[in-house]
Amino acid sequence: MTAHLLKIILAGIALVTLACGDDSDDSTTMSMMAAGGAGGTGAVGAAGGAGDEVDADGAGGDAGSGAESGMGGIEAAGGAGAGSGSGGAGGAGDLGGAGGAGAAGGDSAERRPDLPMGEADAFAQAACDIFEAGRVGETRQAVAEESSAGQVLMLPNSTTAHRVQLPADGPGFATMEVPDWGAHIALYSLADVDYTVLGDEAQLLTPLEWNPLCDEAGVTHSRYHFHAWGAFTIAFGEDSARDIDLVIIHTNP
């Protein structure tokens, strides 16, 4: 029994030898399959370009794991807002650009002067009516020299405004006729008009204030008491508006 079993084992070894022949080394290679190499690292995605164009994310290698995706394009910053508006929003992307800051407000948005509110009397109402209706006289050309102010004469008028045009730059001068000794004269104009009545006999009773009945239209008021009658010079500042409407009302005729 033992001899018969030994014959079977020897016959099996012979068959294996015949099948393999001289290629035993190759057989060993085939029987021991080498492990597949590690997959290549995927290409890193290109960074997205600025603005609207964003390059595609990098794809992984065939046998390996994909590398980090490319960064999304950085969007261009939003444009500056018009006037005093906020900046435009940055475009969409992995890293959206911040909106641009709003541009500073223009001259049309100038700050309202900080003035007290005046008295709402009949003279204030008359001035508002004149400005609202646009009742103005012929344009007068203010002079650049104080010594020549007498060439431009203005009288009190409770129904019509005096229209004065200043020189292209610098101060301007004109003359106001005060009819009586002890007269009180109320002056009404817009807030961008800078003026002063000159002379020791001109006493400022009410510094510049808002006309409460039409302050939203920018109408201001000041009032003087005159200790003499006759001609008084009005000096307009160099920073004043160039085209001026001025209402002059004698409040105690």
C-alpha positions as CSV (number, residue, x, y, z in Angstrom):
1,M,0.0,0.0,0.0
2,T,2.8,2.3,0.8
3,A,4.6,1.5,-2.4
4,H,1.5,2.2,-4.5
5,L,1.1,5.6,-2.8
6,L,4.7,6.5,-3.5
7,K,4.3,5.6,-7.2
8,I,1.3,8.1,-7.5
9,I,3.3,10.9,-5.9
10,L,6.3,10.3,-8.2
11,A,4.0,10.3,-11.3
12,G,2.5,13.7,-10.2
13,I,6.0,15.2,-9.9
14,A,6.9,13.9,-13.4
15,L,3.8,15.5,-14.9
16,V,4.6,18.9,-13.4
17,T,8.2,18.7,-14.7
18,L,7.0,17.8,-18.2
19,A,4.5,20.7,-18.3
20,C,7.1,23.3,-17.1
21,G,10.1,22.1,-19.1
22,D,13.0,24.7,-19.1
23,D,10.7,27.7,-18.5
24,S,10.6,27.2,-14.8
25,D,11.8,30.8,-14.1
26,D,9.0,32.2,-16.2
27,S,6.5,29.9,-14.5
28,T,7.5,31.3,-11.2
29,T,7.0,34.8,-12.5
30,M,3.5,33.9,-13.7
31,S,2.6,32.1,-10.6
32,M,3.6,35.0,-8.4
33,M,1.7,37.9,-10.0
34,A,3.4,41.2,-9.1
35,A,1.3,43.8,-7.4
36,G,0.2,46.7,-9.6
37,G,2.2,49.8,-9.2
38,A,0.7,52.7,-7.4
39,G,-1.4,55.0,-9.5
40,G,0.2,58.3,-10.6
41,T,-0.7,61.4,-8.7
42,G,-3.4,63.4,-10.6
43,A,-2.3,66.7,-12.0
44,V,-2.9,69.7,-9.9
45,G,-5.7,71.8,-11.3
46,A,-4.6,75.1,-12.7
47,A,-5.6,78.1,-10.7
48,G,-8.6,79.9,-12.1
49,G,-8.0,83.2,-13.9
50,A,-9.1,86.5,-12.7
51,G,-12.5,87.8,-13.8
52,D,-15.1,85.6,-15.4
53,E,-12.9,82.9,-16.8
54,V,-12.1,80.0,-14.4
55,D,-9.9,77.1,-15.5
56,A,-11.2,73.6,-15.0
57,D,-10.3,71.6,-11.8
58,G,-7.4,69.1,-12.3
59,A,-8.6,65.6,-12.9
60,G,-7.0,62.6,-11.0
61,G,-4.6,60.1,-12.8
62,D,-6.0,56.9,-14.4
63,A,-4.8,54.5,-11.7
64,G,-4.1,56.9,-8.9
65,S,-6.0,59.2,-6.7
66,G,-6.8,62.7,-8.1
67,A,-4.8,65.6,-6.8
68,E,-6.3,68.7,-5.2
69,S,-8.7,70.4,-7.5
70,G,-7.6,73.6,-8.9
71,M,-8.5,76.8,-7.1
72,G,-11.5,78.6,-8.5
73,G,-10.7,81.8,-10.3
74,I,-10.5,85.0,-8.2
75,E,-13.3,87.2,-9.5
76,A,-12.5,90.8,-10.3
77,A,-13.5,93.3,-7.6
78,G,-16.9,94.9,-8.1
79,G,-16.9,98.4,-9.6
80,A,-17.2,101.4,-7.5
81,G,-20.8,102.5,-6.8
82,A,-22.0,105.8,-8.5
83,G,-22.4,108.8,-6.4
84,S,-22.6,107.7,-2.8
85,G,-23.9,104.2,-3.7
86,S,-22.2,101.0,-2.4
87,G,-19.7,99.1,-4.5
88,G,-20.8,96.4,-6.9
89,A,-20.7,92.8,-5.6
90,G,-17.7,90.6,-6.5
91,G,-18.5,87.9,-9.1
92,A,-19.2,84.3,-8.1
93,G,-16.3,81.9,-7.8
94,D,-14.3,79.8,-5.3
95,L,-13.1,83.1,-4.0
96,G,-15.4,85.9,-4.9
97,G,-13.8,89.4,-5.2
98,A,-15.0,92.0,-2.7
99,G,-17.3,94.7,-3.9
100,G,-15.6,98.0,-4.6
101,A,-16.2,100.8,-2.1
102,G,-18.9,103.3,-3.1
103,A,-17.5,106.5,-4.6
104,A,-17.7,109.6,-2.4
105,G,-20.8,111.7,-2.8
106,G,-20.7,114.5,-5.3
107,D,-21.2,118.2,-4.9
108,S,-24.9,117.7,-5.2
109,A,-24.9,115.9,-1.9
110,E,-23.2,118.7,0.1
111,R,-24.0,118.7,3.8
112,R,-26.9,121.0,4.9
113,P,-25.5,124.0,6.9
114,D,-26.1,123.7,10.6
115,L,-28.2,126.9,11.1
116,P,-30.9,127.7,13.7
117,M,-34.5,127.9,12.7
118,G,-35.9,131.4,12.3
119,E,-39.3,132.9,13.0
120,A,-42.3,132.1,10.8
121,D,-43.7,135.5,10.3
122,A,-45.4,137.4,7.4
123,F,-42.0,138.4,5.9
124,A,-40.8,134.9,5.9
125,Q,-43.9,133.8,4.0
126,A,-43.5,136.7,1.5
127,A,-39.9,135.6,0.8
128,C,-41.0,132.0,0.3
129,D,-43.7,133.1,-2.1
130,I,-41.1,135.0,-4.2
131,F,-38.7,132.1,-4.4
132,E,-41.4,129.6,-5.2
133,A,-42.9,131.8,-7.9
134,G,-39.4,132.7,-9.3
135,R,-40.2,136.4,-9.3
136,V,-36.9,138.1,-10.0
137,G,-35.8,141.4,-11.5
138,E,-33.2,142.0,-14.2
139,T,-29.8,140.6,-13.6
140,R,-27.3,143.0,-12.1
141,Q,-23.6,142.6,-12.4
142,A,-21.8,142.9,-9.1
143,V,-18.4,144.7,-9.2
144,A,-15.1,143.3,-8.1
145,E,-13.9,146.4,-6.2
146,E,-15.6,147.7,-3.0
147,S,-15.0,151.3,-4.1
148,S,-17.2,150.7,-7.2
149,A,-20.2,149.2,-5.3
150,G,-22.3,152.3,-5.8
151,Q,-22.7,151.3,-9.5
152,V,-25.0,148.5,-8.5
153,L,-28.0,149.8,-6.5
154,M,-30.7,147.7,-4.9
155,L,-33.8,148.9,-3.1
156,P,-36.1,147.0,-0.6
157,N,-38.8,145.2,-2.5
158,S,-41.4,142.8,-0.8
159,T,-42.6,141.3,-4.1
160,T,-39.5,140.7,-6.3
161,A,-36.0,139.3,-5.7
162,H,-32.9,141.0,-6.9
163,R,-30.8,138.8,-9.2
164,V,-27.1,139.5,-8.9
165,Q,-24.3,137.9,-10.9
166,L,-20.9,137.9,-9.2
167,P,-17.5,138.1,-11.0
168,A,-16.2,134.8,-12.3
169,D,-14.0,134.4,-9.1
170,G,-13.3,136.4,-6.0
171,P,-15.6,138.6,-4.0
172,G,-18.4,140.8,-5.4
173,F,-19.9,144.1,-4.2
174,A,-23.2,145.9,-4.6
175,T,-25.1,148.7,-2.8
176,M,-28.4,148.5,-0.8
177,E,-30.3,151.7,-0.3
178,V,-31.7,152.0,3.3
179,P,-34.7,154.4,3.2
180,D,-35.0,155.5,6.8
181,W,-33.0,156.0,9.9
182,G,-33.8,153.1,12.3
183,A,-35.0,150.8,9.5
184,H,-35.1,147.1,10.0
185,I,-34.2,145.2,6.8
186,A,-34.7,141.4,6.4
187,L,-32.5,139.7,3.8
188,Y,-33.5,136.3,2.3
189,S,-31.4,134.2,0.0
190,L,-30.2,130.6,-0.5
191,A,-27.8,128.8,1.8
192,D,-25.0,128.9,-0.7
193,V,-24.9,132.7,-0.7
194,D,-22.3,134.3,1.5
195,Y,-22.9,138.0,2.2
196,T,-22.3,140.7,4.8
197,V,-23.6,144.2,5.1
198,L,-20.7,146.6,5.7
199,G,-20.6,149.7,7.8
200,D,-20.6,150.6,11.5
201,E,-24.2,151.8,11.3
202,A,-25.4,148.4,10.2
203,Q,-26.2,146.4,13.3
204,L,-26.8,142.6,12.8
205,L,-29.9,141.7,14.7
206,T,-30.4,138.1,13.5
207,P,-27.5,136.1,12.3
208,L,-28.0,133.7,9.4
209,E,-30.8,131.2,10.1
210,W,-33.3,129.1,8.1
211,N,-36.5,130.5,6.9
212,P,-38.8,127.9,8.7
213,L,-41.5,128.2,6.0
214,C,-39.3,127.1,3.1
215,D,-36.1,125.8,4.6
216,E,-36.4,122.6,2.6
217,A,-35.9,124.9,-0.5
218,G,-32.7,126.2,1.1
219,V,-34.0,129.7,1.9
220,T,-32.1,131.5,4.7
221,H,-32.7,134.8,6.5
222,S,-30.8,137.5,8.4
223,R,-32.0,140.9,9.7
224,Y,-30.2,144.2,10.3
225,H,-31.0,147.4,12.2
226,F,-29.6,150.6,10.6
227,H,-28.6,153.6,12.6
228,A,-28.5,155.8,9.5
229,W,-30.2,156.0,6.2
230,G,-28.5,155.9,2.8
231,A,-26.3,153.6,0.8
232,F,-24.8,150.5,2.5
233,T,-22.4,148.1,0.8
234,I,-23.2,144.4,0.6
235,A,-20.0,142.2,0.2
236,F,-20.4,138.8,-1.3
237,G,-17.7,136.2,-0.3
238,E,-15.4,134.6,-2.8
239,D,-16.8,131.2,-1.9
240,S,-20.4,132.4,-2.6
241,A,-22.5,131.1,-5.4
242,R,-22.0,133.2,-8.6
243,D,-25.6,133.7,-9.5
244,I,-27.7,135.1,-6.6
245,D,-31.3,135.8,-5.8
246,L,-31.7,138.2,-2.9
247,V,-34.9,139.4,-1.3
248,I,-34.7,142.7,0.6
249,I,-37.7,143.6,2.8
250,H,-38.1,146.7,4.9
251,T,-40.0,145.3,7.9
252,N,-40.8,148.6,9.7
253,P,-41.6,151.2,7.1
